[in-house]
Amino acid sequence: MKQCIWCKKTESETAFETKAHTVPKSLGGKRICENVCDECNQIFGRHYFQLPPVENAIKEAFHLTRARFLEQMGEVGRNKIMAKADSSTYFKIDLAKKSIKPKASYRLQKGFLRNLGRQLKKGLYKIYLEETERINENGHDEKFDFIRHFARYNIGDFPVFYFKRSFAAVLMHKDFLDDPHLEFDPEHRNKMLYHGNGFYEFELIGHVIGVAERRFWELELNEYLRNTIKIKTGFFHPPKPIDLFTDFDILLESFEDGR
């Protein structure tokens, strides 16, 4: 019997008719988490009081990067699905000037970048838990209750660390753009992705991200940072906690200028 990893309701209590893509379909996501009910699946695509939809934040963060990779591979152009690579709901993007600014209607909203940043963090935890359930089938574990509270019910706040590359070389196979997902098998994971001290790192569409796996993540934070920085020295800048949405390198600047 299906049981939702978010609200814990079963098939006898709620419907499971819609497909819950772990990564948004608009970003190429094909993998489905079977244990997500319709109500919880839909709520990630809705406004939450004054907050933008979680799914919108994920799309905004990864859309442009995916488009740039596809463009390099000759997959973006006239009559192609990603032809308008710089399109955005919330921002004016100037690729030539490497500039990204909120559109006027959002620029005037108090705390907009922080609110969108919070929704992005919730979205990254959402992807992590749904992919964990899809692959490891342990998404109902009580140790993940803090993710449920944060991502689904907007309770509390938990860290997301972003790792900006130190140089432009990013190897990206088209298969990972056509079917983005998380890799949990140690044999296939990037060796510079650290897993330990209560944190899990993953790469998604060229971006490297670290999320907490424990509610009381502060206890091992310093040790985690020391270990992850050690294995990434020379390849990545020091990790930056996401607060504002623009803390996430939407333009993937290192892809172009090697900074």
C-alpha positions in Angstrom: 0.0 0.0 0.0 1.3 3.4 -0.9 2.0 5.9 1.9 3.0 9.5 1.3 6.4 10.4 2.6 5.3 14.0 3.2 1.9 13.7 5.1 2.1 10.0 6.0 -1.4 9.4 4.6 -2.1 6.1 2.9 -4.2 5.1 -0.2 -7.2 4.6 2.1 -7.0 8.2 3.2 -5.9 10.2 0.1 -5.4 9.9 -3.7 -2.2 8.9 -5.5 -3.2 9.6 -9.1 -0.8 12.2 -10.3 2.9 11.5 -11.1 5.3 13.1 -8.7 8.5 14.0 -10.6 11.4 14.2 -8.2 13.0 16.8 -10.5 10.5 19.1 -12.3 9.5 17.7 -15.7 10.3 21.2 -17.2 14.0 20.5 -16.3 13.9 17.1 -18.0 13.0 15.2 -14.9 11.6 11.7 -15.6 12.0 9.8 -12.3 8.8 9.4 -10.3 8.4 9.0 -6.5 5.5 6.7 -6.1 4.9 7.5 -2.4 3.8 11.1 -2.8 0.1 11.8 -2.7 -1.7 14.2 -5.0 -2.2 16.9 -2.3 1.4 17.0 -1.3 2.6 16.8 -4.9 0.4 19.8 -5.8 1.3 22.0 -2.9 4.9 22.3 -4.1 3.5 24.0 -7.2 1.3 26.5 -5.2 2.0 29.8 -3.6 2.4 29.5 0.2 1.0 32.6 1.7 3.5 35.3 0.5 6.1 32.8 -0.7 6.5 31.8 -4.4 5.9 28.1 -5.3 8.7 25.8 -4.4 8.7 24.3 -7.9 9.1 27.8 -9.5 12.2 28.4 -7.4 13.7 25.1 -8.6 13.0 25.9 -12.2 14.4 29.4 -11.9 17.6 28.1 -10.3 18.4 25.4 -12.9 16.6 26.5 -16.1 19.4 28.7 -17.5 22.2 26.4 -16.6 20.5 23.5 -18.4 19.8 25.7 -21.4 23.5 26.7 -21.6 24.7 23.1 -21.5 22.2 22.1 -24.2 23.2 25.1 -26.3 26.8 23.9 -26.2 25.6 20.5 -27.4 23.7 22.0 -30.3 20.3 21.2 -28.6 19.1 24.8 -28.2 18.2 27.0 -31.2 15.4 28.0 -33.3 12.3 25.8 -32.9 13.9 24.0 -30.0 12.2 23.7 -26.6 14.9 25.8 -24.8 15.3 28.5 -27.4 14.6 31.3 -24.9 17.3 30.4 -22.5 17.2 33.7 -20.7 13.4 33.6 -20.0 12.5 34.0 -16.4 9.4 34.6 -14.4 11.1 36.8 -11.8 14.2 38.2 -13.3 15.7 40.3 -16.1 18.7 38.4 -17.3 21.5 39.9 -19.4 23.9 37.1 -20.4 26.4 39.5 -22.1 26.7 41.5 -18.9 26.3 38.5 -16.6 23.6 40.5 -14.9 20.5 39.2 -13.1 18.0 41.6 -11.5 14.5 41.1 -10.2 11.7 42.5 -12.4 10.2 45.7 -11.2 7.1 44.1 -9.7 9.2 41.7 -7.6 12.0 44.2 -6.8 9.5 46.2 -4.8 8.4 43.2 -2.7 10.1 43.3 0.7 12.4 40.3 1.3 11.7 38.8 -2.2 15.2 37.4 -2.8 15.3 35.9 0.7 11.8 34.4 0.3 12.7 32.9 -3.0 15.9 31.6 -1.5 14.0 29.9 1.2 11.7 28.2 -1.3 14.8 27.1 -3.3 16.2 25.5 -0.2 12.9 23.7 0.5 12.9 22.5 -3.1 16.4 21.1 -2.8 15.4 19.2 0.3 12.3 18.0 -1.5 14.4 16.6 -4.4 16.7 14.9 -1.9 14.0 13.2 0.1 12.0 12.1 -2.9 15.1 10.7 -4.6 16.1 9.0 -1.3 12.7 7.3 -1.2 12.8 6.4 -4.9 16.2 4.8 -4.7 16.7 3.7 -1.1 13.0 3.3 -0.1 13.6 4.8 3.3 11.9 8.2 3.0 9.4 7.4 5.8 12.2 7.1 8.3 11.7 9.4 11.4 15.1 10.8 11.0 13.8 12.7 8.0 10.9 14.3 9.9 12.7 17.6 10.0 12.8 17.7 6.1 9.1 17.0 6.1 8.4 19.8 8.5 10.6 22.3 6.6 10.0 21.4 2.9 6.3 20.5 3.1 5.0 22.5 6.1 7.4 25.5 6.1 8.5 24.9 9.7 12.0 25.8 10.8 15.0 26.5 8.7 17.8 24.2 7.6 21.0 24.9 5.7 21.9 24.4 2.0 25.5 24.9 1.1 26.4 25.9 -2.4 29.8 25.1 -4.0 30.9 27.4 -6.8 33.5 25.9 -9.1 37.0 27.6 -9.3 37.3 27.0 -13.0 35.2 26.5 -16.1 35.6 22.8 -16.8 32.3 21.1 -16.2 31.9 17.7 -17.8 28.2 17.1 -18.5 26.8 14.2 -20.5 23.6 14.8 -22.3 22.0 11.9 -20.5 22.2 13.9 -17.2 20.4 16.8 -18.9 17.7 14.6 -20.4 17.2 12.7 -17.2 18.5 14.7 -14.2 18.6 12.8 -10.9 20.7 12.2 -7.8 23.4 9.5 -7.7 23.5 7.6 -4.4 25.8 4.7 -5.5 29.3 5.4 -4.2 30.8 3.8 -7.2 29.3 6.3 -9.6 29.3 9.4 -7.4 31.8 12.2 -8.0 34.7 11.6 -5.6 34.6 15.3 -4.6 31.1 15.0 -3.2 31.4 14.5 0.5 29.0 12.4 2.6 29.5 12.5 6.3 29.2 14.5 9.6 25.4 14.7 9.1 25.5 16.2 5.6 25.0 14.9 2.1 26.3 16.5 -1.1 24.9 16.0 -4.6 25.4 17.4 -8.1 22.4 18.4 -10.2 22.7 20.0 -13.7 26.2 21.2 -13.0 25.6 22.6 -9.5 27.1 21.1 -6.4 24.9 21.3 -3.2 25.2 20.1 0.4 22.1 19.5 2.6 21.7 18.4 6.2 20.7 14.8 6.9 20.1 15.4 10.6 17.9 17.8 12.6 20.7 18.8 14.9 23.2 19.5 12.1 25.0 22.3 14.0 26.8 19.7 16.2 29.0 18.5 13.4 29.0 21.6 11.1 32.6 22.6 11.7 33.9 19.1 11.1 31.8 18.8 7.9 33.1 22.1 6.6 36.7 21.2 7.3 36.3 17.8 5.5 34.5 19.0 2.5 36.8 22.0 1.9 39.8 19.7 2.2 38.7 17.5 -0.7 37.5 20.4 -2.9 40.5 22.7 -2.5 41.7 24.0 -5.9 38.4 22.9 -7.6 35.7 24.8 -5.7 35.4 28.0 -3.7 34.6 27.6 0.0 30.9 26.6 0.5 28.4 29.4 0.7 25.2 29.0 2.7 22.2 30.0 0.6 20.2 32.8 2.1 19.2 35.0 -0.8 18.2 33.3 -4.1 21.1 35.0 -5.8 23.5 33.1 -3.6 22.9 30.3 -6.1 25.0 30.8 -9.2 22.1 30.9 -11.7 24.4 32.2 -14.5 27.0 29.5 -13.7 29.7 32.2 -14.0 32.5 29.7 -13.6 31.2 27.9 -16.6 32.3 30.9 -18.7 35.0 32.9 -16.9 36.8 30.5 -14.7 36.5 32.6 -11.6 
